[in-house]
Amino acid sequence: MLVYGLNTCSICKKALKALEASNVAFEFRDVRDAPLNEAELAVLIAEFGDRLVDRTTNDWRGLSDWLKHSEVEDQLAAKPKLMARPVIQHEGTYYLGWDETVQKAVLSAQ
């Protein structure tokens, strides 16, 4: 299982803590320290589209008008922190966020 997120994100911390508590093996990748390459980004955009960008953050509000109206890949390349998180990849399936449905799917995936 691969978890993409930020090590400072409270939701990512909750997800990682729950995965550890359930003894689920995972690898965590901080997208700020190790940004997604074009191929990885293309897969996530194909899966989630513009939902991959978190438009509720101060980082989003601080973007220039040009960048706000640009493509998702341009926004995430400029500011990896804009990625909605966590993104979890497990056995070819991708999950976005840490809601009850995602928790049920990945915590029972031992």
N, C-alpha and C positions, 0 to 999 in steps of 0.2 A: 504494500500500500504506500502510495506517495501522497504527501500532504503539502500543498503549496500555500504559502501565506506569509505573514510577517511575525517575527518573534515578539514584537511589541503589541500585537493585536489581541485584545481581550477575548474575542470569540475564538481565535486560533488557540490561545492558551487553554480555554475550556475544552476544545476538541482534543488537543494533545493530552491533556490530563485524563479525559475520559477514555481515550484509546489506551493509554498506559495502564489505567486502572482495570481495564478489561483484558489486559495482556495481548493486545493486538499489535503485531509487528508492523512498524511503519518507518518511513524515512521522511523527515521534514526538510523542506527547502524554502528558505527565506528569499522571496522574489526581489527583495531590495539588494541583498548581498549577491545573489546569483540570478540575474534577470533571465526571463524566458527567452529562448532563441526563436527565430522566425517560425521554424517548424512546430515547436511546442505551442507557440502562441496561435498559430493557424488552427491547430487541433482544438484548442480551447474555444476559440472564436466560432469554429464550426459547430461546436457542442452547445455553447451558451449565447452566442451572438452578443448584442450590446448589453445583456445582463451581466457580462463579465466586468463591466465598469460600474463602480459604486458611485452613484451621482449624489449621494447624501452627505459627502464629506466636505470639510473645509478645503481640502486639496482640490476637489472638483470645482468648488466655487471660485477658487483662486486661479483657475486656468484662463488663458486668454480666450476671447470669443472664437478666434480661428481654431484653436486646439479643441474647444468644446464641440465645434461642428466638424471636426476631422474624424477620420476612421478610428475604430476601436484600437487597432494595432498601433496607430500613431500616438494615441493617448497613453496607452500602456507603455510604449517605448519611452515616451517623455517622462512619465511618472508611474513607475511600477506600483507605487502605493495605491493607485486608483483601482487596482484589481479587487473585485468583490472576493471575499475570502471566508473560510478556507475553500480551496478547490481540492477535492480528494479524488485520486484515481485509484481504482481497485479492480483488478481483473478485467480491464478494458472498459469499465464503466466510470463515468465522471459524475461527481456530485458537487454542487455549489451551495455553500453555506453550512450551517450547523443546526438545522431545524430537526424536529422530531423524526421526520421521514428519513433524513440522512443519517441521524444517529442510529435508528433501527437497522438500516441497511448495513452500515459499516461496523457497528459494534457486534453484530451477530455474524460478521464475516470472518470469524477466526478460523 
